[in-house]
Amino acid sequence: MKEFEKLCKNFNKIQGVGKKTALKMAYHLCYENKNLLEELAHSLKSASSAIKECEICGALCEDYLCDECLNEDLEKSVCLVESAKDIFFLKDCNAYEGRYFVFAKANEYYLKKLENMINKYNIQEIIIAYTPSVSTDALCFYLENYFINKNLSISKIAQGIPNGVKIQDIDQSSLSSAILNRVKFT
């Protein structure tokens, strides 16, 4: 049963999947639904070679550019997120019609990439959709200072979201409301 145990251990490596859930998943795939096991194996192999990072914004895509970076008709705003995963949750709430940018760290690399995006799409607003915290407020001040010579509005998602809660852990209603009722930072 080495292969079954290895499958359980690999499922257990996935964030949020405990030992019991990993065992249930492995059992289901190996003993109750072999067709799904084959489909999953094929999907994992395809995803491994096909999914990459958008060269402009850092979102997940299957080409060099994601759909949003190819679309010229979006709002003149960019929503900064900590992780490409956050984009999926924000898109699901259907409250925003602009671009996204994965701003993982406030360093020169990401700042230049963001600046290139702002220039390319004539961005007029930066929305920060980070987990609300003091460091998020500091980032707002930092970006405002960094882009002081550009005519940019900098806002963050509304504070109806408790401090310390990750974007992916917020219900769709609260997330939609936070985007729609965002407040101007300065």
Buried (B, 14 or more C-beta within 10 A) or exposed (E): EEEBEEBBEEBBEEEEBEEEBBBBBBBEBBEEEEEEBEEEEEEEEEEEEEEEBBEBBBBBBEEEBBEBBEEEEBBEBBBBBBBBBBBBBBEEBEBBEBBBBBBBEBEEEBBEBBBEBBEEBEBBBBBBBBBBEEEBBEBBEBBBEBBEEEEBBBBBBBEEBEEEEBBEEBEEEBBBBBBEEBEEBE
